[in-house]
Amino acid sequence: MSRRGFTLIEIILSIVVFTLGVVGIMVVFYNTFGRSSNPIIRSRAINVASSVMDDVLSRKFDNDTPNGGGSISLSKVNIGKEEATNDTSLFDDVDDFDGLDCITGENGCFDDVIRGFRVKVNVSCAKLNGSNVEPIDCPQNFKLITVRVYSKGLSEKYTIRALKGNF
């Protein structure tokens, strides 16, 4: 009865096969763990966009809109920033946000939301055409508010649009 063990070549081949398997598993783990924070970043960016939109919609339709609400004459409706600052806490109507481009938490830019997200806001007059919304020159009874939030580290942007009516 001869006892025969593994040859040196068989041992080397088994080490190579085992190593390739471990490297493959490690690549999967690395890719998974490297992207595990992406959903959290996306969720925070969407929450920032929603919070910014809520803040903009909480303001008056136009500078001439009476406190407490109510409509104004269509001839007075325009898009124009009356405040000379980017401190969003001082804005009193949706027009004041037009053209805003800032980083949250810096220089008065939405200090009450998650810091470090780039926010761009555009406001334009809009016309309802059936179920479609068309940006159009003022005066109109609706303003289209577009909020874009750019995520940190993902090179993605999230856009939310809403209408504010003159009533």
HELIX and SHEET records of a PDB file:
HELIX    1   1 LEU A    8  GLY A   34  1                                  27    
HELIX    2   2 ASN A   38  LEU A   57  1                                  20    
HELIX    3   3 LEU A   74  LYS A   76  5                                   3    
HELIX    4   4 THR A   88  LEU A   90  5                                   3    
HELIX    5   5 VAL A   94  PHE A   97  5                                   4    
SHEET    1   A 3 LEU A 100  ILE A 103  0                                        
SHEET    2   A 3 ARG A 118  ASN A 129 -1                                        
SHEET    3   A 3 ASN A 132  PRO A 135 -1                                        
SHEET    1   B 4 LEU A 100  ILE A 103  0                                        
SHEET    2   B 4 ARG A 118  ASN A 129 -1                                        
SHEET    3   B 4 PHE A 142  TYR A 150 -1                                        
SHEET    4   B 4 LYS A 157  GLY A 165 -1                                        
END                                                                             
